[in-house]
Amino acid sequence: IIPALAPFYDRVRDLSYPFMRLVLGGLMLFHAFISGKLTGAVTVTTFAATLARRGLEPALPLAYLVFFTETIAAVCLILGLLTRVVAAAIAIELAVITFVVYWPNGFRFNAPGAGAEFTFLWGLMVFAVALRGGGPYSLDRKLGWEI
């Protein structure tokens, strides 16, 4: 749109994808922090009880998966390490959150009890990362691990 910015766009074009990985993984880490999973306020067993109340069984193994996904997998996504695997795991978690937790409240993000709109969009973006992989600025590429 602004021809004078073409050199700038050429320099930063390749940085947009790692920036997207940073934002998506960073949001997951932030979510883990504010939900108490990184601070110790919520333990795996207390979270498993929450999952069981929602009818998600086997609750304890699922709780471990959620803790892993919201912490280790999020860091791997940011770094571009095992990107397709961790992005797929995060996308699956977000699909469950979207359709089990928020969908009954409606789609709009400002629906009473929060709607599914945000987690749906977030999940689709992470799914897109799973399809593409780590990209040129990733540990996967550096290590030759990209599948």
N, C-alpha and C positions, 0 to 999 in steps of 0.2 A: 504494500500500500504506500509506503514511504520509501521511494527509491534510495534516498541517502542512507537508509538503515540497512541496505542489502549486505554490506561487509559485516556488520554486527550480526545479522541473522545467520550468515554463513559460518561465523565463528561459534555461535551458541546452539545451532540446530542439533548437533549430536548430543548436547547436554540435556535436552528436554526429556529423553527417555530415562536416564539415571535419576533425573529430578523427580520424575513420576514414581519410580521405585522408592525413592527416599520419602516422598509424601505418603504413599500407600503403606509402606512399612512403618513409617513414623507414626501415622495415625493408629496403627495396630498397637504399637508400643505405648502410645499415649493412652489408648483405651485400657490396656492392661494396667497401667499405672493408676488411672483414676478409678478403675473398678476394684482396686486394692490387691490385685494379683502380684504386683511388683513390690508393694510395700509390706506385704505379709498380713494385711488386714483381712484378706480372704485367703483361706487355705484350700488345698485341693479337696479335702474332705467336706468343708463347708460348701464349696462350689458344687461338689457332687450331689449334696443334698438339694441344692437349688435345681439342678438338672433333673433329679428324681421327682421333685414336686411338679415339674413341667412334663413329666412322663417320658423323659429321655433316658433310656436305659440301654446298655449297662452304664450307669452314671459315673462310677469311679474311673473306668478307663477313658470315658469321654472327657471327664474333667482333666485328666492328665493330657489328653490330646489338645484340649483348649488352652491349657497353660503353655504347652509346647508351641502351639501355633501363634499365640499372642506374644510370645517372648522370643524364643530361639528362631522360629521361622520368620518372624518380622525382621530380626537383625539380618538373617540370611537374605531376605528380599532386598533390604537396603544395600547390602554389599554385592548383590548379584551372585550369590553362592547357592548352588543347587536350585536355581531360580524357578525353573518350571515345576519342580516337585513342591517347593514351599508355597509358591503362588497358587498351585492347584489346591493344596491343603487349606490355605487361607480362604480361597474362593468357596470351597465346600463349607467351611465354618460359617462364612457370611451368608451362604444360601440357607443354611439351617436357621441362623438368626433371623434372616429376612422372612422366611415362610412359616417358621414355628412361633417365633416370639412377636414379631411386629406385624405380619400380614393380617392377623385377626383385628388389629386396630385400624386398618385401612392403609392406603398407600401413601397419602400425603405425610411429609415429615412432621408437620405440626398437628397431626391428628391427636386426639386425646390418648395418652399412653404412648405416644410416638408411633409414627407410621413406618412403613417399610421402604420408603423412597431412598433414604440415605444409604442404608446397608445394601439395597439392591444395586444402586449405582456403584458403590464401593466394590461389591462383589464382581460386577461386570468388568470394572477396570482391572482388578487383580486377575480375573480370568484372561483378559487380553494379554497381561504380562506372562501368564502361563503359556499362552499360545506362542508368544514371540521369543521368550527366553531372556537371558541376561542382557544381551545387547553388547555393543562394543566396549563399554566401560563397565565391565563386571569381572568378578573373580572367576566366574565360569569361563569366560573368554581367555583371561590371563592364564588359567591353569589348563585350558584345553578340555574342560569338563562339560561344555555345553552339549546337551542332548537334543 
